[in-house]
Amino acid sequence: MNFFLHKIMNHKKYLFIVFFTILFIGFLFGLFEYQYCSNQIKSFFQTLFIIKKEQDEYPIYLLQNTVILFLNTYLSSSYLGFIGILFIVFLKGIQIAFSFIFIFTLSIEPTSILLIILQLIFEVLFLITSSFTNILLSLQTLIVTFLIEDNFDYKNILNYKLNGIIGVLIILIISLLIRVYLVDIL
């Protein structure tokens, strides 16, 4: 176990592979499960993209991403928090699949589909920046707590966390600007 965790911490590409595998499994599960879900679950997971101009779901979008950011930050301080963060990634994959099915059942223009795909890219970037740093911090907490007799370097941890939060806020602002100004034009 010690060798495995150090391998993940030293080579972050393995963590990216795990992250995208879980996101893809959530996407496939969402594609499969869409036909069997109730309408309440479908409407809950379909709010990733805002299609109609009369929908006032910007506060829901901001609340949803704020809750994801808060949960990821809270779970990063736990030594088993990476499991919860990966579950959030799995749920986000389900949400992306439900939104894709909802979008392609509507009759919309191809330019709108391109803007929605751009918006999807920013959603995945938000998920990467908010989850990846927190998974690393949770794994570091696990290693320091159980495997290595070492102290935390709080200055580096807070600097690392602050850089992640600044990146998340920039991506969130750009994604919201795309929602407000580009998608509503079409």
C-alpha positions as CSV (number, residue, x, y, z in Angstrom):
1,M,0.0,0.0,0.0
2,N,2.8,2.4,0.8
3,F,4.4,1.9,-2.6
4,F,1.1,2.3,-4.4
5,L,0.3,5.6,-2.7
6,H,3.7,7.1,-3.2
7,K,3.5,6.0,-6.9
8,I,0.3,8.0,-7.2
9,M,1.6,11.0,-5.4
10,N,4.9,11.1,-7.4
11,H,3.3,10.4,-10.8
12,K,0.1,12.4,-11.1
13,K,-0.8,11.0,-14.4
14,Y,-2.1,7.9,-12.6
15,L,-4.5,10.1,-10.7
16,F,-5.6,11.7,-14.0
17,I,-6.3,8.3,-15.4
18,V,-8.4,7.4,-12.3
19,F,-10.2,10.7,-12.4
20,F,-11.2,10.5,-16.1
21,T,-12.0,6.8,-15.8
22,I,-14.5,7.5,-13.0
23,L,-15.9,10.5,-14.9
24,F,-16.3,8.2,-18.0
25,I,-17.9,5.4,-16.0
26,G,-20.4,8.0,-14.6
27,F,-21.1,9.2,-18.1
28,L,-21.8,5.7,-19.3
29,F,-23.9,4.9,-16.3
30,G,-25.9,8.1,-16.9
31,L,-26.5,7.1,-20.5
32,F,-27.7,3.7,-19.5
33,E,-29.8,4.8,-16.5
34,Y,-31.6,7.7,-18.2
35,Q,-34.4,5.6,-19.5
36,Y,-35.1,4.1,-16.1
37,C,-35.1,7.2,-13.9
38,S,-38.1,9.2,-12.7
39,N,-38.8,12.6,-14.0
40,Q,-37.6,14.3,-10.8
41,I,-34.2,12.8,-11.0
42,K,-34.0,13.6,-14.7
43,S,-34.9,17.3,-14.1
44,F,-32.4,17.5,-11.3
45,F,-29.5,16.1,-13.4
46,Q,-30.5,18.0,-16.5
47,T,-29.8,21.5,-15.0
48,L,-26.1,21.4,-16.1
49,F,-26.9,23.4,-19.3
50,I,-29.2,26.3,-19.7
51,I,-31.0,26.2,-23.0
52,K,-34.0,28.5,-22.8
53,K,-33.8,32.2,-22.2
54,E,-36.7,32.2,-19.9
55,Q,-35.0,29.8,-17.5
56,D,-33.5,31.6,-14.6
57,E,-31.2,28.9,-13.4
58,Y,-28.0,31.0,-13.0
59,P,-28.4,31.0,-9.2
60,I,-28.9,27.2,-9.3
61,Y,-25.7,26.9,-11.3
62,L,-23.7,29.0,-8.9
63,L,-25.2,27.3,-5.9
64,Q,-24.4,23.8,-7.4
65,N,-20.8,24.7,-8.2
66,T,-20.3,26.4,-4.8
67,V,-21.6,23.3,-3.0
68,I,-19.2,21.1,-5.1
69,L,-16.3,23.4,-4.2
70,F,-17.2,23.4,-0.5
71,L,-17.6,19.6,-0.4
72,N,-14.3,19.1,-2.2
73,T,-12.6,21.5,0.2
74,Y,-14.1,19.8,3.2
75,L,-13.3,16.3,2.0
76,S,-9.7,17.2,1.2
77,S,-8.9,17.5,4.9
78,S,-10.0,13.9,5.6
79,Y,-7.8,10.9,4.9
80,L,-10.6,9.1,3.2
81,G,-12.0,12.2,1.6
82,F,-10.7,11.2,-1.9
83,I,-13.4,8.5,-2.0
84,G,-16.1,11.2,-1.5
85,I,-14.5,13.5,-4.1
86,L,-14.4,10.7,-6.6
87,F,-18.0,10.0,-5.9
88,I,-18.8,13.7,-6.7
89,V,-16.9,13.2,-10.0
90,F,-19.0,10.1,-10.7
91,L,-22.2,12.1,-10.1
92,K,-20.9,14.9,-12.3
93,G,-20.4,12.3,-15.1
94,I,-24.0,11.2,-14.7
95,Q,-25.1,14.8,-14.8
96,I,-23.2,15.4,-18.1
97,A,-24.8,12.3,-19.6
98,F,-28.3,13.4,-18.6
99,S,-27.7,16.9,-20.0
100,F,-26.4,15.5,-23.3
101,I,-29.4,13.3,-23.7
102,F,-31.7,16.3,-22.9
103,I,-29.9,18.6,-25.3
104,F,-30.0,16.1,-28.2
105,T,-33.7,15.5,-27.8
106,L,-34.3,19.2,-28.4
107,S,-34.1,20.7,-31.8
108,I,-31.4,23.3,-31.6
109,E,-29.0,24.9,-34.0
110,P,-25.5,23.5,-34.6
111,T,-23.9,26.7,-33.4
112,S,-25.7,26.3,-30.1
113,I,-24.4,22.7,-29.9
114,L,-20.8,24.0,-30.4
115,L,-21.3,26.6,-27.6
116,I,-22.8,23.9,-25.3
117,I,-19.7,21.7,-26.0
118,L,-17.5,24.7,-25.1
119,Q,-19.5,25.1,-21.9
120,L,-19.0,21.4,-21.3
121,I,-15.3,21.8,-21.6
122,F,-15.4,24.5,-19.0
123,E,-17.5,22.3,-16.7
124,V,-14.9,19.5,-16.9
125,L,-12.1,22.1,-16.3
126,F,-13.9,23.3,-13.3
127,L,-14.3,19.7,-12.1
128,I,-10.6,19.0,-12.7
129,T,-9.3,22.1,-10.9
130,S,-11.7,21.7,-8.0
131,S,-11.3,18.0,-7.5
132,F,-7.7,17.2,-8.5
133,T,-6.0,19.4,-5.9
134,N,-8.3,18.2,-3.2
135,I,-7.7,14.5,-4.0
136,L,-4.0,15.1,-3.8
137,L,-4.4,16.8,-0.4
138,S,-6.6,14.0,0.9
139,L,-4.0,11.4,-0.3
140,Q,-1.3,13.4,1.4
141,T,-3.3,13.4,4.6
142,L,-3.7,9.7,4.3
143,I,0.1,9.2,3.8
144,V,1.1,11.5,6.6
145,T,-1.5,10.1,9.0
146,F,-0.8,6.4,8.6
147,L,2.4,5.8,6.7
148,I,5.0,8.5,7.2
149,E,5.9,10.1,10.5
150,D,6.2,13.6,9.2
151,N,4.5,16.9,9.8
152,F,2.4,18.9,7.4
153,D,3.9,21.9,5.8
154,Y,0.9,24.2,6.3
155,K,2.4,27.1,4.3
156,N,2.7,25.0,1.2
157,I,-0.7,23.3,1.7
158,L,-2.5,26.7,2.0
159,N,-0.6,28.1,-1.0
160,Y,-1.5,25.1,-3.0
161,K,-5.1,25.3,-2.0
162,L,-5.3,29.0,-2.6
163,N,-3.9,28.6,-6.1
164,G,-6.6,25.9,-6.8
165,I,-9.4,28.1,-5.5
166,I,-8.2,31.1,-7.7
167,G,-8.1,28.8,-10.7
168,V,-11.6,27.5,-9.9
169,L,-13.0,31.0,-9.6
170,I,-11.5,32.1,-12.9
171,I,-12.9,29.1,-14.7
172,L,-16.3,29.6,-13.0
173,I,-16.5,33.2,-14.1
174,I,-15.6,32.3,-17.7
175,S,-18.1,29.5,-17.7
176,L,-20.8,31.9,-16.3
177,L,-19.9,34.5,-18.9
178,I,-20.3,32.0,-21.7
179,R,-23.7,31.0,-20.2
180,V,-24.9,34.6,-19.9
181,Y,-23.6,36.2,-23.1
182,L,-23.0,33.5,-25.7
183,V,-25.6,30.9,-25.1
184,D,-28.4,33.4,-24.6
185,I,-27.6,35.2,-27.8
186,L,-28.6,32.1,-29.8
